[in-house]
Amino acid sequence: MQRHNTHKKPAPLPKRLRLLSYNIQGGIPTQRFRHYITRSWQHVLPDVAKMDNLKLIANLLHQFDIVALQEADAGSVRSNYLNQVQYLAIRAGFPYWHQQINRNLGRFAQHSNGILSKYEPTDVKDYRLPSRIPGRGAIVMELGNPAEPLAVFVMHLSLSKRARLEQLAYISSLINHYKHVVLMGDLNAPMSFLIEHSPLSKTHLRPASSHYTFPSWRPRKDIDHILVSPSLVVNSTHVMPHQYSDHLPLAIEISLPDQIIDH
């Protein structure tokens, strides 16, 4: 977990947390299906529009306490060698951030997950998810009471159903080690599949929401999700209408039990 230079004492974990999950597509502002073809060059080459778009994304992220990012670039040609997770953390005012590079294509692309936090974590772990094609991972950030922490999982699962089932089986074994969990990310599957036909059904997690988030200009699929443990109270959840990617951002506010805060 990276931390910006600051002389401020770390803020204590609050009773309520605002969280956001967002697939930012490397900062590319796709707004039509045809853009996947006509603007395909943006996936491999730098573009000033990406920087303008990242500034807009940073303004959105600022209002949240913890942010899960998918499809960020760690610093390659296509991002003009900008570490997008670090940039968003600094610009949006997050003193703590962590990046997981899942598919490293060197100077051409560095596909990453990221997590940003305004509160100091007690631990951050990286996990490689099983897949015949390497490039999927999960981040687990623990906050609050080390004896009974809040565990925030960030994932971006494969497109293949078989791979997703293997990945969810692996991550479910990790989830069951924690009492208080928030799972966020682009899971590339509808909620009905996740809670009824996947290994997540054998965990204690429940859906915090079920919203259409893809494609951002005409949402028809629920593939971005937030799931939580029964111990966490969901105060609100909604999709934000910000078309800075081909996915819409998914927001939630939760209340924490005293066991997480008191230590």
C-alpha positions in Angstrom: 0.0 0.0 0.0 1.5 3.3 -1.1 1.0 6.4 1.1 1.5 10.0 0.1 3.9 12.2 2.2 1.7 13.7 4.9 2.2 14.9 8.4 -1.4 14.4 9.3 -2.3 11.7 11.9 -4.3 8.9 10.2 -8.0 9.4 10.6 -9.9 6.8 12.6 -12.3 4.6 10.7 -15.8 6.2 10.7 -19.2 4.5 11.4 -20.3 5.0 7.8 -18.3 4.4 4.6 -19.0 5.5 1.1 -17.6 3.1 -1.5 -17.4 3.1 -5.3 -16.6 0.4 -7.8 -15.6 1.6 -11.3 -14.2 0.0 -14.5 -12.5 3.0 -16.0 -11.3 1.3 -19.3 -7.9 2.9 -19.1 -9.4 6.3 -19.1 -11.1 5.9 -22.5 -14.4 7.7 -22.8 -16.2 5.1 -25.0 -19.8 6.3 -25.6 -21.0 4.2 -28.5 -20.5 0.6 -29.7 -19.0 1.9 -32.9 -16.3 3.6 -30.9 -14.7 0.2 -30.1 -13.8 0.2 -33.8 -13.5 3.8 -34.8 -11.5 4.7 -31.7 -9.7 1.3 -31.2 -6.4 3.2 -31.5 -7.0 4.7 -28.0 -6.4 1.3 -26.5 -2.8 1.3 -27.7 -1.8 4.9 -28.2 -1.9 8.0 -25.9 -4.6 10.6 -26.3 -5.1 14.0 -24.6 -8.8 13.1 -24.2 -7.8 10.4 -21.7 -6.2 13.0 -19.4 -9.2 15.2 -19.6 -11.4 12.2 -18.8 -9.2 11.1 -15.9 -9.6 14.6 -14.4 -13.4 14.2 -14.5 -13.1 10.7 -13.0 -10.9 12.1 -10.1 -13.6 14.8 -9.4 -16.1 11.9 -9.1 -14.0 9.8 -6.8 -13.2 12.6 -4.4 -16.6 12.2 -2.6 -15.9 8.6 -1.6 -13.9 6.9 1.2 -12.8 3.7 -0.6 -12.7 3.2 -4.4 -12.2 -0.1 -6.3 -10.8 0.4 -9.8 -10.6 -2.0 -12.7 -8.9 -1.7 -16.1 -6.5 1.0 -15.0 -3.1 1.3 -16.7 0.1 1.3 -14.6 2.1 3.4 -17.0 2.6 2.4 -20.6 2.5 4.0 -24.1 -1.3 4.1 -24.2 -1.5 6.1 -20.9 1.5 8.3 -21.9 3.4 6.4 -19.1 1.1 7.7 -16.5 0.3 5.4 -13.5 -3.4 6.0 -13.5 -4.1 4.6 -10.1 -1.5 6.8 -8.5 -2.7 9.8 -10.5 -6.3 9.4 -9.4 -5.3 8.8 -5.8 -3.3 12.1 -5.6 -5.8 14.2 -7.6 -8.8 12.9 -5.7 -7.3 13.2 -2.3 -6.7 9.6 -1.3 -3.6 9.2 1.0 -3.5 5.4 0.6 -3.5 3.5 -2.7 -2.5 0.1 -4.0 -2.1 -1.2 -7.6 -2.1 -4.8 -8.8 -0.7 -5.3 -12.4 -2.4 -8.3 -13.8 -1.4 -8.3 -17.4 1.9 -6.7 -18.0 2.6 -6.1 -21.7 5.5 -3.9 -21.0 5.5 -0.5 -22.7 2.4 -1.4 -24.7 -0.1 -1.9 -21.8 -0.1 -2.7 -18.1 -3.7 -3.8 -17.2 -4.3 -3.3 -13.5 -6.7 -3.3 -10.6 -6.5 -0.6 -8.0 -7.8 0.4 -4.6 -7.9 3.9 -3.1 -8.6 4.6 0.6 -8.9 7.7 2.8 -8.3 5.5 5.8 -5.1 3.7 6.7 -5.4 -0.1 6.1 -3.9 -2.6 8.5 -3.0 -5.0 5.6 -3.2 -5.3 1.8 -2.8 -8.6 0.0 -2.6 -9.5 -3.7 -3.9 -12.8 -5.2 -3.6 -14.3 -8.6 -6.8 -15.8 -9.8 -6.8 -19.1 -11.7 -7.1 -18.8 -15.5 -5.7 -20.6 -18.6 -4.8 -17.1 -19.9 -2.9 -15.3 -17.1 -4.1 -11.8 -16.2 -6.7 -11.8 -13.5 -6.3 -10.9 -9.9 -7.8 -9.8 -6.6 -6.8 -7.3 -4.0 -7.9 -7.7 -0.3 -7.5 -4.6 1.9 -8.2 -4.9 5.6 -9.2 -1.9 7.7 -10.1 -1.3 11.4 -9.8 -3.8 14.1 -7.0 -6.3 13.1 -8.7 -9.0 15.2 -12.0 -8.5 13.3 -11.3 -6.3 10.3 -13.4 -5.1 7.4 -12.1 -6.9 4.3 -12.6 -5.1 1.0 -12.1 -7.4 -2.0 -11.5 -5.9 -5.5 -11.7 -8.2 -8.5 -12.1 -8.2 -12.3 -13.1 -11.6 -13.5 -12.6 -13.4 -16.8 -15.1 -13.4 -19.7 -15.0 -17.2 -19.9 -17.7 -18.8 -17.7 -15.4 -21.7 -16.8 -12.6 -19.4 -15.7 -15.1 -17.3 -13.7 -16.3 -20.4 -11.8 -12.7 -21.3 -11.0 -11.9 -17.8 -9.9 -15.0 -17.5 -7.7 -14.3 -20.9 -6.1 -10.8 -19.6 -5.2 -12.0 -16.2 -3.9 -14.9 -17.8 -1.9 -12.3 -19.8 0.1 -10.7 -16.5 1.0 -14.0 -14.7 1.8 -15.0 -17.4 4.3 -12.0 -16.4 6.5 -13.6 -13.0 7.2 -16.8 -12.0 9.1 -17.1 -8.5 7.6 -16.6 -8.4 3.8 -17.3 -6.0 0.9 -16.7 -7.5 -2.5 -16.5 -5.0 -5.4 -15.7 -5.2 -9.1 -16.4 -6.1 -12.7 -17.5 -9.7 -12.3 -18.6 -10.2 -15.9 -21.8 -12.1 -14.8 -25.3 -11.1 -13.7 -26.1 -11.1 -10.0 -28.6 -14.0 -10.4 -25.8 -16.2 -11.6 -23.4 -15.2 -8.9 -25.8 -15.8 -5.9 -27.6 -18.9 -7.3 -25.2 -20.8 -9.5 -21.6 -19.8 -8.5 -19.4 -20.7 -5.6 -20.3 -17.3 -4.0 -23.6 -19.0 -3.1 -21.6 -20.9 -0.4 -20.4 -17.7 1.2 -22.2 -15.4 3.6 -22.3 -12.6 1.1 -25.5 -11.0 -0.1 -26.2 -8.5 -3.0 -26.0 -4.9 -1.9 -27.6 -3.9 -5.2 -28.5 -5.1 -8.7 -28.2 -2.4 -11.4 -27.4 -2.3 -15.1 -24.0 -0.7 -15.6 -23.0 -1.8 -19.1 -22.8 -0.3 -21.7 -22.7 3.1 -20.1 -24.6 4.9 -22.8 -27.5 2.3 -22.7 -27.1 0.0 -19.7 -28.5 -3.5 -20.4 -26.2 -5.8 -18.3 -25.6 -6.1 -14.6 -21.9 -7.2 -14.5 -20.5 -4.7 -12.1 -21.4 -5.6 -8.5 -21.0 -4.9 -4.8 -21.8 -7.7 -2.3 -21.6 -7.5 1.5 -21.7 -9.5 4.6 -24.9 -9.6 6.7 -23.0 -7.7 9.5 -22.8 -4.6 7.3 -25.9 -2.3 7.0 -26.5 -1.0 3.5 -27.8 2.5 3.8 -28.0 3.4 0.1 -26.8 2.1 -3.3 -27.0 3.6 -6.8 -25.5 3.7 -10.2 -24.0 7.1 -11.0 -24.8 8.5 -14.5 -21.2 9.5 -15.4 -20.3 8.2 -18.8 -16.5 8.5 -18.5 -16.0 4.8 -19.5 -18.0 2.0 -21.2 -19.1 1.1 -17.6 -21.1 3.2 -15.2 -19.7 3.6 -11.6 -21.6 1.8 -8.8 -21.8 3.5 -5.4 -22.8 2.3 -2.0 -22.9 3.6 1.6 -22.6 1.2 4.5 -22.6 1.3 8.3 -20.0 -0.7 10.2 -20.5 -2.7 13.4 -18.7 -1.5 16.5 -16.4 -4.6 16.4 -14.6 -3.2 13.3 -14.2 0.3 14.7 -13.3 -0.4 18.3 -9.8 -1.7 18.9 
